[in-house]
């Protein structure tokens, strides 16, 4: 039996249960809509950011369902992912083109630990439907160099290595930075695993965060600009796109005329009672019960 069919069948069986655990809100109308309706409305946009919590089973299931629904109306589309880094693009392409085995692909693409359960369905759907998948992110080793040594650390890289890094690196001192600093400080205060000296390096860590956003934005645009222009769905951690900040902001800096949509998850303890300010977090909200 076809692998994608099996996965789809399981999700069809599971989603009715999930229906009690999430709601989708169109922030323009402030009304609840169905997933299919969101997929249809997203056809009006050039680039779509699906912000996820990396460990949330409901969001991963919705990502797969949305991809299928969006593809049904937009055959000429591209998938983009934070979870793969630029230097593994050739390996990813080879796997999508059935030129290498899954074993070789996994051995050489540095998949995230939760690849098998959360991202494999997306990759296999792309493979079976001959969709391009962008390995959008900067290789982590280069982002780590910035967080530890500063921006000048990249000067020592070869011309070949610099191809995996954005040409434009902008570090805005704006709401994104404020949110980032608040989040990092909160994490440090509530985690015994955080290195004690990290607090002194927050500006460098933020610079590393920004170069991830810049690289992903540049990666998306590189493929979007290839004629005929195709719509792109980019999957990333919600912080990278929430409120059109991060990667979503950087892509509009590079190409202001793009129509960009952001899907943002929000967690609630009960009753899915959202606030007016929550409507600024994206074009669509996915409300989740904690």
N, C-alpha and C positions, 0 to 999 in steps of 0.2 A: 504494500500500500504506500502511496506517495507520502513522503515525510511532511510536506507542507499541509497536505490534507489531514493528516493525523493531528498535527499541532492546531490547525484551524478547528477541527472537530472538538478537541479538548477545550479550546477557548470558548466555543459556542456553548458548551455544557457549563462552563464555569461562570461566564459573564452574567447570567441571570442572578447568581448569588452576589456578584460584584455590584449589581444594580442597586442593592440595598446599602452599599458602602461608598458610593460616589455620586456626584451630580456634576453636570457640565453647565456652565453659565456663560452666555453670550454677554460680554460686558457692554456692548453698544445698546442692547435692549434691556439689560439687567434681568433676563429671563432664562429659565432652564431650557436646554435643548437636548436632543439625542445626539449620540456620537455620529450617526449618519448625516445629520443636519450640519454638524460642525465640519465634517469632511467636505460636504458640498460647498459650504461658505468659504472654506479655505482655498477653493479653486480660484478665487479672485486675487490671490496673493502670489508674489514671485518667490519669496523665501519664507519658510515656516520654521519657527523654532519650537520644538517640543521640549519643554523643561521637565526634567524628571527628578525624582528622588531615586538614587541608584539602587536602593534595596527594596523598593516598593513593588509588590507583585501586581497590584491593580494597574499601576501606571504602565508597567511593561506589557501587560496584556492589552491595554488600550492602545499602546504604540503600534503593536502588531495589527490590531483590528483597524486602526486609522490608516495605516499604510496600505492595507488591502483596499479599503473603501476609497481612498484618495487615488490610488492607481487605477481603479475602475473608470474614473473620469479624467485621468491625466496620465495617459500611457507614456508621454514624453516627459519623464520626471527623473530626478536624481535623489539618491539617499546620501546624507552626509552624517558623519559620526564623530563625536568627541573621543570615543573609546578606541580609535585607531590613530596612529601617528604618521606623519607624512612620509617618513622613511620606509614604512612598510607598504606603501601604495602598490609597488610592483607585485609584492606577494599577494596582496588582496586581489589585485586584478587577475593574476594567474589563477587563483582559486575560483573567482567568479566566472572565468572563461573555461573552467574544467581542465586546466593545464597541469594542476598539481592536486595531490590528495588533500583531504581535510587534515590528516595527520601532519603533513608538511606545512600546511597553512598555519595551523595552531603552533607548530614548533618555531615558526619564523615571524609571527606577527604580533607577539606579545599581547595576547588577548587578556582582557580583564578577568579576574577570578570568577565572576558571575556570567561569563560569556555563554556557557552552555545553557543556562536556564533563562537568561534575559535577552541576549543579543543574537544568538544563533538563529532564532526564527526570522529576524529581520534580514540577516545575511543570506539565509537560504531562500527567502522569498525573492530577494534581489537576484540571486543566482538563477532561479528557475524562470524569472521573467526578464532576464538579460538587462538588468538595471545597473547603471554605474553607482558605485559606492565610494564616497570620498573619505579617505583617511585624513581627517582635517587638522588634527592637533599637532602642536610642536612636539618633537621627541622630548620626553620628560627629562632626560639628562641635560638638555640645554636650558630648560626652565629652572632646573635645580642649580645650574651654574650661576644664574642671575640671583636666585634667592640667597645664595651663600656668598657670592663674590661681587655682585653688582653687574651692571650692564656692560662694563668694559671687558668682562670675562669672555664675551662672545667675539672680541677682536682677534683672539688667538685661533679661531676656527678657520678651516680651509674653505675655499670657494665652494667646493662640493657640499660641505656640511651646511653652509649658509643657505643653500637651496631649500633646506627643511625649515627655515625660519622666515617669518614675515619680513618684508622690506621696510615696512613702516611700523614703528613701535611707538605708540602714544600712551603716556601715563597721565590720565586725567585726574585732577584733584576735585572730584565732584561727588554726587550722591552715591555713586558706585563705590568710591573709595571709603566714604563714611560707612556704608553698609558692610563693606569688607572688613574694615577695622573693628567694627562692633561685633561682627560674627567671630572673628579670630580671637578677640579678647575674651568673649564669652566662652568660646571653646577651651581656651587656656585655663580660665578660672574653674571650669567644671570638669577638666580632664587631668588625671594624674599622669597620663602618658605623654603630655606635651613637654618638650625640652624646656628647661627653665630659661635658657638664654635666648629663646626664640622671640620673646617680646621685643628685644632690641633690634630685631631684623624685620619688623613688620613692613616697613617701607620697601625693602627688597623683595619680600614675599609678595607684596601687592604688585610690584613691577613684574614679577614672574607670572602672576595671574593675568596681568594685562597683555603680556606677550602671547599667552595662550589664546586670549580673545582675538588679538590682532591676527595671529596665524590662522585661526579657524575662519575668521571673516575673509581673509585673503584667499584661503583654500576654496571656500564656497563660491566666491565671485569668479575665480579662475575657471571653474567648471560651468557656472551659470552663463558666462559670457561666450562660451563656445556655441556657435550657431548650429542649428536653430536653438535659441535660448530655451532652457528647460526649467521647470519649477523644481525647487529644492526643498526637501524636508530634512532638517538638521536635528539630530538628537543630542542633547547635552544636559548636564546637571542644571537644575533650574536657576542657580545663581548666575550662570553665564548669560541668561537672557531675560530674567525677571525684570519687569517694568521697562523693557526695551533698553536695558543697560548691558554692559559687558560686550559679548560678541554681537548681539543685536544692534547695539549702538555703533560699534566699530564698522559694521557692514554698511550702515547708512552714512557714516562719514566718508567711506570710500565711494559709495554710489547712492546719493540722496534720493534719486527718483524711484528706487526700488520700493515695491509694496511689501512690507514685512509684517508678518503676523507672529504673535507670541502666545504660546499655550503655557499657562502657569499653574502648578498644583498648590493647593492650600490645605492645611490640615485643621480640622475642627474636632473638639471633644464630643459635641453632640449637636443635633438639629441643623447642621449646615447653615448656621446664621452668619452670613458674611457682612462686611461693613462697606460703606461707600468708597472708602479709600482703597479697598481691595480691587475695585473695578479698574484701577490704574495699573494693575500688575500684568496685564496682557489683554489681547483681544478675546481670549477664552480662558476661563478658570476651570480647573478640575478640583472640586471640593472632595476631600477625603476625610473619613472618620479615623481618628487616631486609634 
